[in-house]
Amino acid sequence: RHGASKKAITRAFDDDVEFQERMAEHIQYMVETIAHHQVDIDSEV
């Protein structure tokens, strides 16, 4: 029983790390997209 709960905690932690990595990639993508749009706006002026 104790082993099972420890395994569940470990799995939840792994999922959390995966989630954080996906969020970091998503944020980086958003920042790059916004930066590209900013460049487009600057070049149009």
mmCIF file as Biopython writes it, N, C-alpha, C and O atoms, coordinates in Angstrom:
data_model
#
loop_
_atom_site.group_PDB
_atom_site.id
_atom_site.type_symbol
_atom_site.label_atom_id
_atom_site.label_alt_id
_atom_site.label_comp_id
_atom_site.label_asym_id
_atom_site.label_entity_id
_atom_site.label_seq_id
_atom_site.pdbx_PDB_ins_code
_atom_site.Cartn_x
_atom_site.Cartn_y
_atom_site.Cartn_z
_atom_site.occupancy
_atom_site.B_iso_or_equiv
_atom_site.auth_seq_id
_atom_site.auth_asym_id
_atom_site.pdbx_PDB_model_num
ATOM 1   N N  . ARG A ? 1  ? 0.852 -1.203 0.000   1.0 0.0 1  A 1 
ATOM 2   C CA . ARG A ? 1  ? 0.000 0.000  0.000   1.0 0.0 1  A 1 
ATOM 3   C C  . ARG A ? 1  ? 0.882 1.245  0.000   1.0 0.0 1  A 1 
ATOM 4   O O  . ARG A ? 1  ? 0.658 2.175  -0.775  1.0 0.0 1  A 1 
ATOM 5   N N  . HIS A ? 2  ? 1.876 1.254  0.868   1.0 0.0 2  A 1 
ATOM 6   C CA . HIS A ? 2  ? 2.776 2.419  0.917   1.0 0.0 2  A 1 
ATOM 7   C C  . HIS A ? 2  ? 3.523 2.567  -0.410  1.0 0.0 2  A 1 
ATOM 8   O O  . HIS A ? 2  ? 3.726 3.677  -0.900  1.0 0.0 2  A 1 
ATOM 9   N N  . GLY A ? 3  ? 3.930 1.424  -0.985  1.0 0.0 3  A 1 
ATOM 10  C CA . GLY A ? 3  ? 4.646 1.459  -2.258  1.0 0.0 3  A 1 
ATOM 11  C C  . GLY A ? 3  ? 3.762 2.020  -3.364  1.0 0.0 3  A 1 
ATOM 12  O O  . GLY A ? 3  ? 4.230 2.761  -4.229  1.0 0.0 3  A 1 
ATOM 13  N N  . ALA A ? 4  ? 2.481 1.663  -3.329  1.0 0.0 4  A 1 
ATOM 14  C CA . ALA A ? 4  ? 1.556 2.120  -4.368  1.0 0.0 4  A 1 
ATOM 15  C C  . ALA A ? 4  ? 1.379 3.637  -4.289  1.0 0.0 4  A 1 
ATOM 16  O O  . ALA A ? 4  ? 1.367 4.321  -5.313  1.0 0.0 4  A 1 
ATOM 17  N N  . SER A ? 5  ? 1.241 4.160  -3.059  1.0 0.0 5  A 1 
ATOM 18  C CA . SER A ? 5  ? 1.031 5.606  -2.912  1.0 0.0 5  A 1 
ATOM 19  C C  . SER A ? 5  ? 2.284 6.360  -3.335  1.0 0.0 5  A 1 
ATOM 20  O O  . SER A ? 5  ? 2.205 7.426  -3.944  1.0 0.0 5  A 1 
ATOM 21  N N  . LYS A ? 6  ? 3.450 5.789  -3.002  1.0 0.0 6  A 1 
ATOM 22  C CA . LYS A ? 6  ? 4.706 6.433  -3.399  1.0 0.0 6  A 1 
ATOM 23  C C  . LYS A ? 6  ? 4.810 6.454  -4.926  1.0 0.0 6  A 1 
ATOM 24  O O  . LYS A ? 6  ? 5.266 7.432  -5.517  1.0 0.0 6  A 1 
ATOM 25  N N  . LYS A ? 7  ? 4.380 5.359  -5.548  1.0 0.0 7  A 1 
ATOM 26  C CA . LYS A ? 7  ? 4.414 5.266  -7.010  1.0 0.0 7  A 1 
ATOM 27  C C  . LYS A ? 7  ? 3.474 6.309  -7.618  1.0 0.0 7  A 1 
ATOM 28  O O  . LYS A ? 7  ? 3.811 6.954  -8.610  1.0 0.0 7  A 1 
ATOM 29  N N  . ALA A ? 8  ? 2.299 6.467  -7.015  1.0 0.0 8  A 1 
ATOM 30  C CA . ALA A ? 8  ? 1.322 7.439  -7.512  1.0 0.0 8  A 1 
ATOM 31  C C  . ALA A ? 8  ? 1.876 8.855  -7.381  1.0 0.0 8  A 1 
ATOM 32  O O  . ALA A ? 8  ? 1.710 9.680  -8.280  1.0 0.0 8  A 1 
ATOM 33  N N  . ILE A ? 9  ? 2.531 9.129  -6.259  1.0 0.0 9  A 1 
ATOM 34  C CA . ILE A ? 9  ? 3.118 10.459 -6.048  1.0 0.0 9  A 1 
ATOM 35  C C  . ILE A ? 9  ? 4.200 10.712 -7.091  1.0 0.0 9  A 1 
ATOM 36  O O  . ILE A ? 9  ? 4.283 11.800 -7.661  1.0 0.0 9  A 1 
ATOM 37  N N  . THR A ? 10 ? 5.031 9.696  -7.336  1.0 0.0 10 A 1 
ATOM 38  C CA . THR A ? 10 ? 6.103 9.842  -8.325  1.0 0.0 10 A 1 
ATOM 39  C C  . THR A ? 10 ? 5.521 10.105 -9.704  1.0 0.0 10 A 1 
ATOM 40  O O  . THR A ? 10 ? 6.025 10.946 -10.449 1.0 0.0 10 A 1 
ATOM 41  N N  . ARG A ? 11 ? 4.451 9.377  -10.044 1.0 0.0 11 A 1 
ATOM 42  C CA . ARG A ? 11 ? 3.833 9.541  -11.356 1.0 0.0 11 A 1 
ATOM 43  C C  . ARG A ? 11 ? 3.218 10.934 -11.477 1.0 0.0 11 A 1 
ATOM 44  O O  . ARG A ? 11 ? 3.334 11.568 -12.526 1.0 0.0 11 A 1 
ATOM 45  N N  . ALA A ? 12 ? 2.571 11.416 -10.429 1.0 0.0 12 A 1 
ATOM 46  C CA . ALA A ? 12 ? 1.978 12.751 -10.445 1.0 0.0 12 A 1 
ATOM 47  C C  . ALA A ? 12 ? 3.071 13.794 -10.616 1.0 0.0 12 A 1 
ATOM 48  O O  . ALA A ? 12 ? 2.889 14.778 -11.333 1.0 0.0 12 A 1 
ATOM 49  N N  . PHE A ? 13 ? 4.212 13.582 -9.956  1.0 0.0 13 A 1 
ATOM 50  C CA . PHE A ? 13 ? 5.329 14.519 -10.074 1.0 0.0 13 A 1 
ATOM 51  C C  . PHE A ? 13 ? 5.861 14.524 -11.503 1.0 0.0 13 A 1 
ATOM 52  O O  . PHE A ? 13 ? 6.165 15.586 -12.047 1.0 0.0 13 A 1 
ATOM 53  N N  . ASP A ? 14 ? 5.976 13.349 -12.111 1.0 0.0 14 A 1 
ATOM 54  C CA . ASP A ? 14 ? 6.444 13.260 -13.501 1.0 0.0 14 A 1 
ATOM 55  C C  . ASP A ? 14 ? 5.486 13.996 -14.434 1.0 0.0 14 A 1 
ATOM 56  O O  . ASP A ? 14 ? 5.919 14.712 -15.337 1.0 0.0 14 A 1 
ATOM 57  N N  . ASP A ? 15 ? 4.183 13.817 -14.211 1.0 0.0 15 A 1 
ATOM 58  C CA . ASP A ? 15 ? 3.184 14.507 -15.028 1.0 0.0 15 A 1 
ATOM 59  C C  . ASP A ? 15 ? 3.335 16.013 -14.871 1.0 0.0 15 A 1 
ATOM 60  O O  . ASP A ? 15 ? 3.203 16.761 -15.840 1.0 0.0 15 A 1 
ATOM 61  N N  . ASP A ? 16 ? 3.613 16.459 -13.642 1.0 0.0 16 A 1 
ATOM 62  C CA . ASP A ? 16 ? 3.753 17.885 -13.369 1.0 0.0 16 A 1 
ATOM 63  C C  . ASP A ? 16 ? 4.960 18.448 -14.105 1.0 0.0 16 A 1 
ATOM 64  O O  . ASP A ? 16 ? 4.895 19.544 -14.663 1.0 0.0 16 A 1 
ATOM 65  N N  . VAL A ? 17 ? 6.064 17.700 -14.109 1.0 0.0 17 A 1 
ATOM 66  C CA . VAL A ? 17 ? 7.268 18.146 -14.812 1.0 0.0 17 A 1 
ATOM 67  C C  . VAL A ? 17 ? 6.979 18.243 -16.307 1.0 0.0 17 A 1 
ATOM 68  O O  . VAL A ? 17 ? 7.381 19.202 -16.967 1.0 0.0 17 A 1 
ATOM 69  N N  . GLU A ? 18 ? 6.278 17.241 -16.831 1.0 0.0 18 A 1 
ATOM 70  C CA . GLU A ? 18 ? 5.922 17.235 -18.253 1.0 0.0 18 A 1 
ATOM 71  C C  . GLU A ? 18 ? 5.049 18.449 -18.567 1.0 0.0 18 A 1 
ATOM 72  O O  . GLU A ? 18 ? 5.226 19.104 -19.594 1.0 0.0 18 A 1 
ATOM 73  N N  . PHE A ? 19 ? 4.108 18.737 -17.674 1.0 0.0 19 A 1 
ATOM 74  C CA . PHE A ? 19 ? 3.207 19.878 -17.858 1.0 0.0 19 A 1 
ATOM 75  C C  . PHE A ? 19 ? 4.003 21.179 -17.865 1.0 0.0 19 A 1 
ATOM 76  O O  . PHE A ? 19 ? 3.760 22.053 -18.696 1.0 0.0 19 A 1 
ATOM 77  N N  . GLN A ? 20 ? 4.953 21.308 -16.942 1.0 0.0 20 A 1 
ATOM 78  C CA . GLN A ? 20 ? 5.773 22.518 -16.866 1.0 0.0 20 A 1 
ATOM 79  C C  . GLN A ? 20 ? 6.602 22.689 -18.133 1.0 0.0 20 A 1 
ATOM 80  O O  . GLN A ? 20 ? 6.765 23.804 -18.629 1.0 0.0 20 A 1 
ATOM 81  N N  . GLU A ? 21 ? 7.128 21.575 -18.657 1.0 0.0 21 A 1 
ATOM 82  C CA . GLU A ? 21 ? 7.933 21.657 -19.879 1.0 0.0 21 A 1 
ATOM 83  C C  . GLU A ? 21 ? 7.068 22.093 -21.058 1.0 0.0 21 A 1 
ATOM 84  O O  . GLU A ? 21 ? 7.494 22.907 -21.878 1.0 0.0 21 A 1 
ATOM 85  N N  . ARG A ? 22 ? 5.841 21.545 -21.142 1.0 0.0 22 A 1 
ATOM 86  C CA . ARG A ? 22 ? 4.932 21.948 -22.222 1.0 0.0 22 A 1 
ATOM 87  C C  . ARG A ? 22 ? 4.578 23.421 -22.094 1.0 0.0 22 A 1 
ATOM 88  O O  . ARG A ? 22 ? 4.532 24.135 -23.096 1.0 0.0 22 A 1 
ATOM 89  N N  . MET A ? 23 ? 4.328 23.884 -20.871 1.0 0.0 23 A 1 
ATOM 90  C CA . MET A ? 23 ? 3.994 25.292 -20.648 1.0 0.0 23 A 1 
ATOM 91  C C  . MET A ? 23 ? 5.168 26.177 -21.051 1.0 0.0 23 A 1 
ATOM 92  O O  . MET A ? 23 ? 4.972 27.220 -21.676 1.0 0.0 23 A 1 
ATOM 93  N N  . ALA A ? 24 ? 6.380 25.771 -20.701 1.0 0.0 24 A 1 
ATOM 94  C CA . ALA A ? 24 ? 7.569 26.560 -21.043 1.0 0.0 24 A 1 
ATOM 95  C C  . ALA A ? 24 ? 7.698 26.669 -22.558 1.0 0.0 24 A 1 
ATOM 96  O O  . ALA A ? 24 ? 7.997 27.742 -23.082 1.0 0.0 24 A 1 
ATOM 97  N N  . GLU A ? 25 ? 7.473 25.565 -23.259 1.0 0.0 25 A 1 
ATOM 98  C CA . GLU A ? 25 ? 7.546 25.589 -24.725 1.0 0.0 25 A 1 
ATOM 99  C C  . GLU A ? 25 ? 6.451 26.486 -25.290 1.0 0.0 25 A 1 
ATOM 100 O O  . GLU A ? 25 ? 6.688 27.238 -26.235 1.0 0.0 25 A 1 
ATOM 101 N N  . HIS A ? 26 ? 5.260 26.410 -24.715 1.0 0.0 26 A 1 
ATOM 102 C CA . HIS A ? 26 ? 4.129 27.208 -25.188 1.0 0.0 26 A 1 
ATOM 103 C C  . HIS A ? 26 ? 4.408 28.694 -24.978 1.0 0.0 26 A 1 
ATOM 104 O O  . HIS A ? 26 ? 4.156 29.513 -25.863 1.0 0.0 26 A 1 
ATOM 105 N N  . ILE A ? 27 ? 4.930 29.035 -23.799 1.0 0.0 27 A 1 
ATOM 106 C CA . ILE A ? 27 ? 5.241 30.441 -23.496 1.0 0.0 27 A 1 
ATOM 107 C C  . ILE A ? 27 ? 6.322 30.949 -24.443 1.0 0.0 27 A 1 
ATOM 108 O O  . ILE A ? 27 ? 6.235 32.068 -24.947 1.0 0.0 27 A 1 
ATOM 109 N N  . GLN A ? 28 ? 7.343 30.124 -24.684 1.0 0.0 28 A 1 
ATOM 110 C CA . GLN A ? 28 ? 8.421 30.524 -25.589 1.0 0.0 28 A 1 
ATOM 111 C C  . GLN A ? 28 ? 7.860 30.768 -26.988 1.0 0.0 28 A 1 
ATOM 112 O O  . GLN A ? 28 ? 8.248 31.724 -27.659 1.0 0.0 28 A 1 
ATOM 113 N N  . TYR A ? 29 ? 6.945 29.898 -27.427 1.0 0.0 29 A 1 
ATOM 114 C CA . TYR A ? 29 ? 6.315 30.044 -28.741 1.0 0.0 29 A 1 
ATOM 115 C C  . TYR A ? 29 ? 5.514 31.342 -28.798 1.0 0.0 29 A 1 
ATOM 116 O O  . TYR A ? 29 ? 5.575 32.072 -29.787 1.0 0.0 29 A 1 
ATOM 117 N N  . MET A ? 30 ? 4.765 31.624 -27.737 1.0 0.0 30 A 1 
ATOM 118 C CA . MET A ? 30 ? 3.970 32.854 -27.682 1.0 0.0 30 A 1 
ATOM 119 C C  . MET A ? 30 ? 4.873 34.079 -27.755 1.0 0.0 30 A 1 
ATOM 120 O O  . MET A ? 30 ? 4.587 35.019 -28.497 1.0 0.0 30 A 1 
ATOM 121 N N  . VAL A ? 31 ? 5.958 34.073 -26.993 1.0 0.0 31 A 1 
ATOM 122 C CA . VAL A ? 31 ? 6.884 35.207 -26.978 1.0 0.0 31 A 1 
ATOM 123 C C  . VAL A ? 31 ? 7.473 35.425 -28.366 1.0 0.0 31 A 1 
ATOM 124 O O  . VAL A ? 31 ? 7.552 36.558 -28.841 1.0 0.0 31 A 1 
ATOM 125 N N  . GLU A ? 32 ? 7.885 34.338 -29.016 1.0 0.0 32 A 1 
ATOM 126 C CA . GLU A ? 32 ? 8.473 34.455 -30.354 1.0 0.0 32 A 1 
ATOM 127 C C  . GLU A ? 32 ? 7.437 34.962 -31.352 1.0 0.0 32 A 1 
ATOM 128 O O  . GLU A ? 32 ? 7.749 35.792 -32.207 1.0 0.0 32 A 1 
ATOM 129 N N  . THR A ? 33 ? 6.207 34.467 -31.246 1.0 0.0 33 A 1 
ATOM 130 C CA . THR A ? 33 ? 5.140 34.894 -32.155 1.0 0.0 33 A 1 
ATOM 131 C C  . THR A ? 33 ? 4.870 36.382 -31.983 1.0 0.0 33 A 1 
ATOM 132 O O  . THR A ? 33 ? 4.761 37.116 -32.965 1.0 0.0 33 A 1 
ATOM 133 N N  . ILE A ? 34 ? 4.763 36.827 -30.731 1.0 0.0 34 A 1 
ATOM 134 C CA . ILE A ? 34 ? 4.523 38.248 -30.456 1.0 0.0 34 A 1 
ATOM 135 C C  . ILE A ? 34 ? 5.690 39.080 -30.976 1.0 0.0 34 A 1 
ATOM 136 O O  . ILE A ? 34 ? 5.483 40.150 -31.548 1.0 0.0 34 A 1 
ATOM 137 N N  . ALA A ? 35 ? 6.906 38.599 -30.783 1.0 0.0 35 A 1 
ATOM 138 C CA . ALA A ? 35 ? 8.090 39.328 -31.242 1.0 0.0 35 A 1 
ATOM 139 C C  . ALA A ? 35 ? 8.060 39.469 -32.763 1.0 0.0 35 A 1 
ATOM 140 O O  . ALA A ? 35 ? 8.374 40.535 -33.292 1.0 0.0 35 A 1 
ATOM 141 N N  . HIS A ? 36 ? 7.685 38.403 -33.465 1.0 0.0 36 A 1 
ATOM 142 C CA . HIS A ? 36 ? 7.612 38.467 -34.932 1.0 0.0 36 A 1 
ATOM 143 C C  . HIS A ? 36 ? 6.554 39.474 -35.371 1.0 0.0 36 A 1 
ATOM 144 O O  . HIS A ? 36 ? 6.770 40.237 -36.313 1.0 0.0 36 A 1 
ATOM 145 N N  . HIS A ? 37 ? 5.410 39.476 -34.689 1.0 0.0 37 A 1 
ATOM 146 C CA . HIS A ? 37 ? 4.353 40.434 -35.020 1.0 0.0 37 A 1 
ATOM 147 C C  . HIS A ? 37 ? 4.840 41.853 -34.779 1.0 0.0 37 A 1 
ATOM 148 O O  . HIS A ? 37 ? 4.537 42.762 -35.553 1.0 0.0 37 A 1 
ATOM 149 N N  . GLN A ? 38 ? 5.595 42.040 -33.704 1.0 0.0 38 A 1 
ATOM 150 C CA . GLN A ? 38 ? 6.126 43.359 -33.376 1.0 0.0 38 A 1 
ATOM 151 C C  . GLN A ? 38 ? 7.055 43.834 -34.489 1.0 0.0 38 A 1 
ATOM 152 O O  . GLN A ? 38 ? 7.019 45.002 -34.875 1.0 0.0 38 A 1 
ATOM 153 N N  . VAL A ? 39 ? 7.882 42.934 -35.003 1.0 0.0 39 A 1 
ATOM 154 C CA . VAL A ? 39 ? 8.798 43.271 -36.092 1.0 0.0 39 A 1 
ATOM 155 C C  . VAL A ? 39 ? 8.000 43.652 -37.334 1.0 0.0 39 A 1 
ATOM 156 O O  . VAL A ? 39 ? 8.335 44.616 -38.022 1.0 0.0 39 A 1 
ATOM 157 N N  . ASP A ? 40 ? 6.940 42.891 -37.618 1.0 0.0 40 A 1 
ATOM 158 C CA . ASP A ? 40 ? 6.097 43.187 -38.782 1.0 0.0 40 A 1 
ATOM 159 C C  . ASP A ? 40 ? 5.483 44.580 -38.660 1.0 0.0 40 A 1 
ATOM 160 O O  . ASP A ? 40 ? 5.446 45.336 -39.631 1.0 0.0 40 A 1 
ATOM 161 N N  . ILE A ? 41 ? 5.007 44.910 -37.474 1.0 0.0 41 A 1 
ATOM 162 C CA . ILE A ? 41 ? 4.390 46.227 -37.250 1.0 0.0 41 A 1 
ATOM 163 C C  . ILE A ? 41 ? 5.440 47.323 -37.441 1.0 0.0 41 A 1 
ATOM 164 O O  . ILE A ? 41 ? 5.171 48.338 -38.083 1.0 0.0 41 A 1 
ATOM 165 N N  . ASP A ? 42 ? 6.626 47.120 -36.886 1.0 0.0 42 A 1 
ATOM 166 C CA . ASP A ? 42 ? 7.694 48.116 -36.999 1.0 0.0 42 A 1 
ATOM 167 C C  . ASP A ? 42 ? 8.090 48.326 -38.460 1.0 0.0 42 A 1 
ATOM 168 O O  . ASP A ? 42 ? 8.332 49.460 -38.874 1.0 0.0 42 A 1 
ATOM 169 N N  . SER A ? 43 ? 8.158 47.256 -39.239 1.0 0.0 43 A 1 
ATOM 170 C CA . SER A ? 43 ? 8.607 47.368 -40.628 1.0 0.0 43 A 1 
ATOM 171 C C  . SER A ? 43 ? 7.535 48.005 -41.509 1.0 0.0 43 A 1 
ATOM 172 O O  . SER A ? 43 ? 7.852 48.574 -42.554 1.0 0.0 43 A 1 
ATOM 173 N N  . GLU A ? 44 ? 6.270 47.916 -41.098 1.0 0.0 44 A 1 
ATOM 174 C CA . GLU A ? 44 ? 5.188 48.509 -41.891 1.0 0.0 44 A 1 
ATOM 175 C C  . GLU A ? 44 ? 5.146 50.016 -41.718 1.0 0.0 44 A 1 
ATOM 176 O O  . GLU A ? 44 ? 4.747 50.736 -42.634 1.0 0.0 44 A 1 
ATOM 177 N N  . VAL A ? 45 ? 5.548 50.494 -40.563 1.0 0.0 45 A 1 
ATOM 178 C CA . VAL A ? 45 ? 5.477 51.933 -40.273 1.0 0.0 45 A 1 
ATOM 179 C C  . VAL A ? 45 ? 6.449 52.690 -41.161 1.0 0.0 45 A 1 
ATOM 180 O O  . VAL A ? 45 ? 6.542 53.915 -41.072 1.0 0.0 45 A 1 
#
